[in-house]
């Protein structure tokens, strides 16, 4: 049943996309950067996010500017036009909905879904995202805790407070993870940590700012400052 639904979505008639796959990937990367910082978005930051060289990024920025998806100058950096923002939000919406589908309906683990969703996000059927959203029960967050844009483009409130900010002795709940690399997600699985897990901060070690934590009221572990920075609490 679910596999048949999956194939159904993928076989629906495509709209002739106005943006290429590469352009959509750039739009999504720029959107991600705008969510992380209020500072100007530079070609260097985009190059680091995309893993491309500066020349390739500048070439793509010209294309996106010509299509009136972004505005770019050296002083102001990269900014979305209204059309570019709308297109980028739709790409992110589809990606995060597919991630929910892959975990909840197909049984994938959260460390396996990113690359698959990267492919599925480019399915451009006009009603696919809305139908998928309804089928999933209108989820607000994806399996990594990232907010899923609504059909009107609005985003649920993101989680922004990290584990490093939790007071000693307090217990918190995991709302999201900043690092969604397979290695980090697999490490969390090994520790028994997922979205909704409880963490009690027992001790902060002055030498390197590592934390001694208790996970789900059971076992204790010592984790690094980098680990703590990548755990966002609900």
Buried (B, 14 or more C-beta within 10 A) or exposed (E): EEEEBBEEBEEBEEEEEEBEEEBBBBBBBBBBBBEEEEEBBBBEBBBEBBEBEEEBBEEBBEBBBEBEBBBBEEEEBBBBBEEBBEBBBBBBBBBBBBBBBBBBBEEBBBBBBBEBBBEBBBBBBEEBBEBBBEBBEEBEBBBBBBBBBBEEEEBEEBBEEBBBEBEEEEEBEBBBBBBBEEEBBBBBEEBEBBBEBBBBBBEBEEEEEBBBBBBBEEEEBEBEBEBBBBBBBE
